[in-house]
Amino acid sequence: MLTIGLPLVGDLPQECVTDLLVAAAQSTRLMERVVFICPQNVYPHDRARELIITEALKTESELLWFIDSDTRPPSDALFKLHDVLVRRKAVMVSGYYVQRGYPFGSTWSTVNPGCAGVQQDIPEEVDDLRIDGCGLGCALVDLQWIRENMNPPFFLMECDPSLETKYKWEDAFFCKKISDCGGEIWGHTKVVCKHMGQRGCITPESAGMLKRIEAEKLL
């Protein structure tokens, strides 16, 4: 069994509907049974994520596929993510996408000794790579590993005055907890997702142009 976790904030953008239908069809090809958990307008973000994974753990699901309502996975996303999950014995595998706003950076990160997370750009020469953190817009999780190795809470937004945003997002908390429990997170560079921003797609190709536009506004 596979669970698709889709936290909804407001309405689902119409541009994302077809991609989600394709994702559902993919899921039925990989697993005989598919469960959808779609909390709507549950705030803050950690509560929605925690609700999804808590309910998913009550089912017989082996996998949990987080898809955000503003993220559009490519048509072959699930099979590529699952291949890396099995081949690398990973706990979570993320598709690649960039932030919706300035500076339109990667949602992948690596952690260097003595410093905070550093954004990890997509390398062209490899299909997958080990990462320390990622967003959860398109992320496949080994739910059985979570059952056997982790305890709640799984997601938590924490205050951190040292950060520019003054708090740490729930995805960072989850990624660190996986690492602390001995698990690995990988990213698939060929699962390039579109991120909806102001009813337009933010892609790695368009991020450079948008970054220059925003930078010019600051001059």
Rosetta blueprint (number, residue, H / E / L):
1 M L
2 L E
3 T E
4 I E
5 G E
6 L L
7 P L
8 L E
9 V L
10 G L
11 D L
12 L L
13 P L
14 Q H
15 E H
16 C H
17 V H
18 T H
19 D H
20 L H
21 L H
22 V H
23 A H
24 A H
25 A H
26 Q H
27 S H
28 T H
29 R H
30 L H
31 M L
32 E L
33 R L
34 V E
35 V E
36 F E
37 I E
38 C L
39 P L
40 Q E
41 N L
42 V L
43 Y L
44 P L
45 H H
46 D H
47 R H
48 A H
49 R H
50 E H
51 L H
52 I H
53 I H
54 T H
55 E H
56 A H
57 L H
58 K H
59 T L
60 E L
61 S L
62 E L
63 L E
64 L E
65 W E
66 F E
67 I E
68 D L
69 S L
70 D L
71 T E
72 R E
73 P L
74 P L
75 S L
76 D L
77 A H
78 L H
79 F H
80 K H
81 L H
82 H H
83 D H
84 V H
85 L H
86 V H
87 R H
88 R L
89 K L
90 A L
91 V L
92 M E
93 V E
94 S E
95 G E
96 Y E
97 Y L
98 V E
99 Q L
100 R L
101 G L
102 Y L
103 P L
104 F L
105 G L
106 S E
107 T L
108 W L
109 S E
110 T E
111 V E
112 N L
113 P L
114 G L
115 C L
116 A L
117 G E
118 V E
119 Q E
120 Q L
121 D L
122 I L
123 P L
124 E L
125 E L
126 V L
127 D L
128 D E
129 L E
130 R E
131 I E
132 D L
133 G E
134 C L
135 G L
136 L L
137 G L
138 C E
139 A E
140 L E
141 V E
142 D E
143 L H
144 Q H
145 W H
146 I H
147 R H
148 E H
149 N H
150 M L
151 N L
152 P L
153 P L
154 F L
155 F L
156 L L
157 M L
158 E E
159 C E
160 D L
161 P L
162 S L
163 L L
164 E L
165 T L
166 K L
167 Y E
168 K E
169 W L
170 E H
171 D H
172 A H
173 F H
174 F H
175 C H
176 K H
177 K H
178 I H
179 S H
180 D H
181 C L
182 G L
183 G L
184 E L
185 I E
186 W E
187 G E
188 H E
189 T E
190 K E
191 V E
192 V E
193 C L
194 K E
195 H E
196 M E
197 G E
198 Q L
199 R L
200 G E
201 C E
202 I E
203 T L
204 P H
205 E H
206 S H
207 A H
208 G H
209 M H
210 L H
211 K H
212 R H
213 I H
214 E H
215 A H
216 E H
217 K H
218 L L
219 L L
